[in-house]
Amino acid sequence: MARGGFRPGAPNMNNMMKQVKKMQEQMEKTQQEIEEREFSSTAGGGVVEATVNGRKEVVNIKIDPDVVDPEDVDMLEDLIMVAINDAMGNANKYSEDAMGKLTGGINIPGLM
């Protein structure tokens, strides 16, 4: 075995650390892009639209005034819930896909 801890064929620790740092920077950039992106979905044939951002915050709700019926508030509530949940699902899917490209599909706890 060679002196100084170097073994022929052993991975170069400096190169490995540079690769890890580069991947970490790419993941941080991708996470920031995800958080800034907006995802929308509609319900009831487009009468309700919900928009969320990548931080999973509702940023906008649009309701067609023609669908507002004081006698049927339950239906409107259901439409809003469906639109929000679908928009959140779109945000989750995009986040999983974007981060999966960086991690090769490996699930890293706390990442998403």
C-alpha positions as CSV (number, residue, x, y, z in Angstrom):
1,M,0.0,0.0,0.0
2,A,1.3,3.4,-0.9
3,R,2.2,5.9,1.8
4,G,0.0,9.0,2.5
5,G,-3.2,7.1,2.4
6,F,-3.5,7.1,-1.4
7,R,-4.5,3.8,-2.9
8,P,-4.5,3.3,-6.7
9,G,-8.1,3.0,-7.9
10,A,-9.6,4.7,-4.8
11,P,-12.0,7.5,-5.4
12,N,-10.5,11.0,-5.2
13,M,-12.1,12.5,-2.1
14,N,-11.7,16.1,-3.4
15,N,-13.5,15.3,-6.6
16,M,-16.3,13.4,-4.8
17,M,-16.8,16.4,-2.4
18,K,-16.9,18.8,-5.4
19,Q,-19.6,16.6,-7.0
20,V,-21.6,16.5,-3.8
21,K,-21.4,20.3,-3.5
22,K,-22.4,20.8,-7.1
23,M,-25.4,18.5,-6.6
24,Q,-26.4,20.3,-3.4
25,E,-26.3,23.6,-5.3
26,Q,-28.4,22.2,-8.1
27,M,-31.0,20.9,-5.6
28,E,-31.2,24.3,-3.8
29,K,-31.7,26.1,-7.2
30,T,-34.3,23.6,-8.2
31,Q,-36.1,23.9,-4.9
32,Q,-36.2,27.7,-5.2
33,E,-37.6,27.4,-8.7
34,I,-40.3,25.0,-7.5
35,E,-41.2,27.3,-4.7
36,E,-41.6,30.3,-7.1
37,R,-43.7,28.4,-9.6
38,E,-47.5,28.5,-9.6
39,F,-49.9,25.6,-10.3
40,S,-53.5,26.0,-11.2
41,S,-56.5,23.7,-11.5
42,T,-60.2,24.0,-12.1
43,A,-63.3,22.2,-11.0
44,G,-66.9,22.2,-12.2
45,G,-66.0,22.6,-15.8
46,G,-63.9,25.7,-15.0
47,V,-66.3,27.6,-12.8
48,V,-63.8,27.4,-9.9
49,E,-60.0,27.9,-10.4
50,A,-57.4,27.5,-7.6
51,T,-53.8,28.5,-7.9
52,V,-51.1,27.4,-5.4
53,N,-47.3,28.0,-5.4
54,G,-44.6,25.5,-4.9
55,R,-44.6,26.3,-1.2
56,K,-48.1,24.8,-1.1
57,E,-49.7,28.2,-0.4
58,V,-53.0,29.2,-2.0
59,V,-52.3,32.3,-4.0
60,N,-55.5,32.8,-5.9
61,I,-59.1,31.6,-6.1
62,K,-61.4,32.5,-9.0
63,I,-65.1,31.8,-8.9
64,D,-67.5,32.3,-11.7
65,P,-70.3,34.5,-10.2
66,D,-72.9,32.4,-12.1
67,V,-72.1,29.4,-9.9
68,V,-72.7,31.2,-6.6
69,D,-76.0,30.0,-5.3
70,P,-76.9,30.9,-1.7
71,E,-79.1,27.9,-1.6
72,D,-76.2,25.5,-2.5
73,V,-73.1,26.7,-0.6
74,D,-72.1,23.0,-0.1
75,M,-71.5,22.5,-3.9
76,L,-69.3,25.7,-4.1
77,E,-67.3,24.5,-1.1
78,D,-66.8,21.1,-2.7
79,L,-65.7,22.7,-6.0
80,I,-63.2,24.9,-4.2
81,M,-61.8,22.0,-2.3
82,V,-61.4,19.9,-5.5
83,A,-59.7,22.7,-7.3
84,I,-57.2,23.3,-4.4
85,N,-56.5,19.7,-3.9
86,D,-55.8,19.1,-7.6
87,A,-53.6,22.2,-7.8
88,M,-51.6,20.9,-4.8
89,G,-51.3,17.5,-6.5
90,N,-49.9,19.2,-9.6
91,A,-47.4,21.1,-7.4
92,N,-46.4,17.8,-5.6
93,K,-46.0,15.9,-8.9
94,Y,-43.9,18.7,-10.4
95,S,-41.7,18.8,-7.3
96,E,-41.2,15.1,-7.2
97,D,-40.3,15.0,-10.9
98,A,-37.9,17.9,-10.8
99,M,-36.1,16.6,-7.7
100,G,-36.2,13.1,-9.0
101,K,-34.1,14.2,-12.0
102,L,-31.4,15.3,-9.7
103,T,-31.5,12.4,-7.3
104,G,-32.0,9.7,-9.8
105,G,-35.3,8.8,-8.2
106,I,-33.8,8.2,-4.8
107,N,-36.2,9.4,-2.1
108,I,-34.2,11.6,0.3
109,P,-36.2,12.3,3.5
110,G,-36.9,15.9,4.2
111,L,-36.1,17.0,0.7
112,M,-39.7,17.4,-0.6
